[in-house]
């Protein structure tokens, strides 16, 4: 994808759906990105179903994105279906040397740690900003399909992501550390 001339390379956004569709609500990120992909997205935005391919995501990010929005099931103790908006700061700092290389068990933190290592080795740079749109799962046991509360949260998550893409908040403009948005 080539950046639009008025936005430049630094404005590229990747919305990445993370999760395993064979583990119930863990497929939230994948389903949300699929639903988001049915909308017309601005030219500087890419939506990708990453699934469980965390290593692939880390390498893809080396292509240069200003903002990364990860969409994933996120256990934080709320009611199933609760959406969270979390700002991930300190990408690649600390722990990058311990990033696991098991491509099937790459959590978003492990992907970002691996990205830090890759950037250090290649001279690349990580996204300036990383946000996580998370949803509290009801069940992450074997089975295909989202639970009712998590399925109901998908359109809300698409709306939230669309709002972020239309006018992303500047860092520090409002608290994002685990903020429940339901």
N, C-alpha and C positions, 0 to 999 in steps of 0.2 A: 504494500500500500504506500503510495506516495503522499507526503503531508501536503496540506493545502498551503498555498503561498502565504496567505495572511496569518497562518497559525505557526508555521515553521516546524522543524523537527521536534522541538521541545514540548509540543502540545499533544502528542499522541497519547491515546488512552487505550488500555487493554482491560476489558471486563472478562474475568476468567472464572468459569464455573468449576468448582472443585467437588469431588465426592464420588462415591461408589454407588451406582444405581441398584446394585444387588444387595444393598444393606439398608433398605427402607428409606428413612428420612435423611440418610447420608447423601442421597441423591438430590437434595434441595438445590445445591449450587448448579448442578447440571440442568435441572428442570427450569430453574429461574433464567439461566442464560439462553436456553432454548426458547422460552417465552419472550425474552427480551429481543432475540433475533428475529421475531415476527414483526417487530416495529422497525420503522425506518430510523437508522442511526446516523448521527452526523458523520461526515467523511473522515474525521480524525479519530473515530472510535471503532475499535474492533471488539467483537464479542466472540469468545472461544470456549467450547466445551473441552475442558482439560481432563475432567474425570479424575483418574488416579495417576495420570502421567505427570507427576511433579517435576521430574528431571527435565522433561520436554518443556514445561513451563519456564523453568530456570533458564534454559538455553534460549527460548523464544524471547525472553525479556532482554537478552543481550542485543536484540535488534533496536533497542532504544525507545522507551516509553517514558513520558513525563509522569503519568499517573497509572497506577494499577489498582483495580477494584477487584478484590477476591470475593467470591460469593460461595459460602460454605455453611454446612451445619455447624453450629457453635454451641457447645454446652457451657452455660453460664449460670444455671440454676433457676431460670425463669420458667414460666408456663410454656408448654409446647406451643410453637407457632410465634413466640415473641421474637421480634426482629431486633437486631443490634447493629449499630453503626460504630465501628471501632477504627481508630486511626493507629496504624502500625508505625511506630517511629523506631529509629535506630536500626535500619535494615543493614544486615551484614556485620553489625558490631557485636563482638563477643560471640563465641560459640560457633563461628563459621568453620573453625578447624574441626569441629565435631559433627558437621552436617552428615547425616546418614546417607548412604548411596543406594538404599533399597528403594527402587522406583515405585514399589507398590505400597510403601508406608511413609510417603513423604507428606507430612503435615505442612500447612502454609508456613509455619515458622522454619521448618527444615528447608523448604524451597527457598525462602528468603536468605537463610544462612548460606546455602549452596550458591545462590546468586552472588552474595558478597564475595565468596571465594573465587567464583568465576570472573567477576569484575576485577578483582585484584590481580588475577592471572592474565587477563586479556586487555586491561586498560579500559574496559567498558565502564558504564556507570549504571547504577540501579535506578529505578523510577524515583523521581523527586518525592513523590507522595504515594503511600499505599493505604488504602482503605479496605476494611473487611465489612461486607454486609453479611451478617450471620443470622441464622434462625435456630432457635432452641428446638432440638428434635424431641419427638415423643418415643421413637423406637429406631434403633440402628442395628437390629438383628437381621439375619438373612431373610430376604423377601424383596420383591419388586413392588414399587409404588410408595407414594408418600402417605403418611397418616392424614386424617382430616384437617387438624390444625395447621400442619406444615403445608399441605396443599393449598389451604386458604391463604397462607402467608405469601405464596408465590406472586400473585398480582400486586400485593402491597410492596413486595421487594422490587418488582419491576418498576413500579411507580417511584419508589425511593431512588433507585439507580438512575432513572430518567431525570429526576430532579437534580441529582448530583451532576449528571452530564450537562444539564442546562446551565447550572450555576454552581459549580463546585465551591464549597466553602474554603476560604483561605485558611492555612494552618493557624491554629490558635483562635479562630473566630468564634468557636463554640466548643463546649466539651464533647469529645467524641470517644473517650476511653470507655468503651463498653456501654455506651448510652443506649438504653432500650428505646425504640422508636414506635412501638405499638401504642 
